[in-house]
Structures are given as C-alpha cells and as structure tokens.
Amino acid sequence: MTAMRDDDAALDFVEELGLLVESEGWMPRIAGRALGWLLLAAEPQCQADLCEALQASGGAISSATRLLISKGLVQKVTRPGDRRTYMKVPPNAWRVMEEDGLQTVRRYRGVADRARAALPKSNATGKANLARMSEYFGIVEDRMQAVLERLDTIE
C-alpha cells in the first residue's frame, strides 16, 4: 500500500476517477476514489486500509464501499483467521455495470412504449416522439447486448 501512496500516476488516477464519477453524477467522489484505489491495489483492502490510503473518515469509506458493493463493482472477501472484511474489484465488475445499464435502458424503453400505447390517436406528435424514443433505446439495448456477448468471450 505504501508503494502506491508514493506513486504519482496511481494517485492521479484515483483522484481523476473520483472527479469523473462525481462530475457524471454517477456516484460521490469518495466512491470513485475508493474504486480507483481498489482497482490498483495488489491485495484486497479493509476499511482501515482505505481510510488511510484515501485520507477519509470511516463513515465516508463505509458509505462509499456499500454503494460500490450495491453496484456490483466491489465485493467483500475474508481471510482465514482475520475478523476484518476486505474489499476487492471482482473480475466481472464491468460486465455487472453493463448489465445494470442494460436494465436501465430497458426501463426507459418500457416507459416510452407504455406511454405511447396509452396516448390517444389524436396525439400524433406525442406518439411519434415516443416511437423515436423507443426505437433509440431499442438500438442502444441491442448494442449493449452485443457488448455483453463480447464480454462473455473474453472473461
């Protein structure tokens, strides 16, 4: 862990990822920083490791790791004889992220399809706009499904 703390490139990555996820509105900066640290860590990290490395409070790290776990980007692991819980990025983290995105795309498409079906025929503009919305999300869904299929060949 100390070697990484002295590695400017590693620290820059951790900070840049934190800023990126925050600016995209995806998650708080500390969650991005924790994810960045865990991506670079050679070994799973416990909460105390993350607190020290990221110079953050236990509460902030706890909230960040809970969020990352809920998104499937981090998993808990244990070590025999050690009561602490450790965290690491699982090998399928990016697939899980894509699957989550696919579910979101399907929800958007479903909203458009239900609304289009419920609109009266007299609202031709609304129906046309919702048809385009559904078509767009259908294309995105197909692309995301193709990404998942491709990931299956390399994981």
C-alpha positions in Angstrom: 0.0 0.0 0.0 2.8 2.4 0.8 4.3 1.9 -2.7 1.1 3.0 -4.2 0.9 6.1 -2.0 4.2 7.2 -3.4 3.2 6.6 -7.0 2.1 9.8 -8.5 0.5 8.1 -11.5 -1.6 5.9 -9.2 -2.7 8.8 -7.0 -3.6 10.9 -10.1 -5.7 8.0 -11.4 -7.5 7.6 -8.1 -8.3 11.3 -7.9 -9.2 11.6 -11.6 -11.7 8.7 -11.3 -13.2 10.3 -8.3 -13.7 13.5 -10.1 -15.1 11.7 -13.2 -17.8 9.7 -11.4 -18.8 12.8 -9.4 -19.0 15.1 -12.5 -21.0 12.5 -14.4 -23.5 12.3 -11.5 -22.9 8.6 -11.2 -21.7 8.5 -7.6 -19.9 10.6 -4.9 -16.3 11.4 -5.5 -15.1 9.3 -2.5 -16.8 6.2 -4.1 -14.9 6.8 -7.3 -11.6 7.3 -5.3 -12.3 4.1 -3.4 -13.0 2.2 -6.7 -9.8 3.7 -8.2 -7.7 2.6 -5.2 -9.2 -0.9 -5.2 -8.6 -1.2 -9.0 -4.9 -0.6 -8.4 -4.4 -2.5 -5.2 -2.5 -5.8 -5.4 -4.4 -7.2 -2.4 -7.9 -6.8 -1.1 -8.2 -3.8 1.2 -10.0 -3.5 4.5 -11.8 -0.3 5.6 -8.8 0.9 7.6 -6.6 0.5 4.6 -8.9 2.6 2.5 -9.3 5.2 5.2 -5.5 5.6 5.5 -4.9 5.5 1.7 -7.6 7.9 0.8 -7.3 10.1 4.0 -11.0 9.7 4.5 -13.2 9.0 7.5 -14.5 5.6 8.3 -18.1 6.8 7.7 -17.2 8.1 4.2 -15.4 4.9 3.3 -18.3 2.7 4.7 -20.9 4.6 2.6 -18.7 4.5 -0.5 -18.0 0.8 -0.3 -21.7 0.0 0.4 -22.5 1.9 -2.7 -19.8 0.1 -4.8 -20.9 -3.3 -3.4 -24.6 -2.5 -4.3 -23.5 -1.7 -7.9 -21.5 -4.9 -8.2 -18.2 -3.1 -8.7 -16.8 -4.3 -5.4 -17.1 -7.5 -3.4 -16.4 -8.4 0.2 -13.9 -11.1 0.9 -12.5 -12.6 4.1 -9.2 -14.1 5.1 -9.0 -17.2 7.4 -8.2 -16.2 11.0 -8.9 -12.5 10.3 -12.1 -10.9 11.5 -11.9 -7.9 9.2 -13.8 -7.7 5.9 -11.8 -6.9 2.9 -12.9 -5.5 -0.5 -11.7 -6.0 -4.0 -12.9 -5.4 -7.5 -14.3 -8.6 -8.9 -13.1 -9.7 -12.4 -16.7 -9.3 -13.8 -17.3 -5.8 -12.4 -17.6 -4.1 -15.8 -20.0 -6.8 -17.0 -22.1 -6.1 -14.0 -22.0 -2.4 -14.8 -23.1 -3.1 -18.4 -25.9 -5.4 -17.2 -27.1 -2.6 -14.9 -27.0 -0.1 -17.7 -29.0 -2.5 -19.9 -31.7 -2.8 -17.3 -31.9 1.0 -17.2 -32.2 1.2 -21.0 -35.0 -1.4 -20.9 -36.9 0.6 -18.3 -36.6 3.8 -20.5 -37.9 1.9 -23.5 -40.7 0.4 -21.4 -41.8 3.8 -20.2 -41.9 5.1 -23.8 -43.8 2.0 -25.0 -46.4 2.1 -22.3 -47.0 5.9 -22.7 -47.3 5.6 -26.5 -49.9 2.8 -26.1 -51.9 4.9 -23.6 -51.9 8.1 -25.6 -54.9 8.8 -27.7 -54.6 8.6 -31.5 -55.2 12.3 -31.6 -51.8 13.0 -30.1 -49.8 12.1 -33.2 -46.8 14.2 -32.2 -46.5 12.5 -28.8 -46.9 9.1 -30.3 -44.2 9.9 -32.9 -41.8 11.2 -30.3 -42.3 8.2 -28.1 -41.8 5.9 -31.1 -38.5 7.5 -31.8 -37.6 7.3 -28.1 -38.4 3.6 -28.0 -36.5 3.0 -31.3 -33.5 4.8 -29.9 -33.5 2.7 -26.7 -34.1 -0.4 -28.7 -30.9 0.3 -30.7 -29.0 1.0 -27.5 -30.3 -2.2 -26.0 -29.1 -4.2 -29.0 -25.7 -2.6 -28.8 -25.4 -3.3 -25.0 -26.5 -6.9 -25.5 -23.7 -7.2 -28.1 -21.2 -5.8 -25.7 -22.3 -8.4 -23.1 -22.0 -11.2 -25.6 -18.5 -10.0 -26.5 -17.5 -9.8 -22.8 -18.6 -13.4 -22.5 -15.9 -14.4 -25.0 -13.1 -12.7 -23.1 -13.9 -13.3 -19.5 
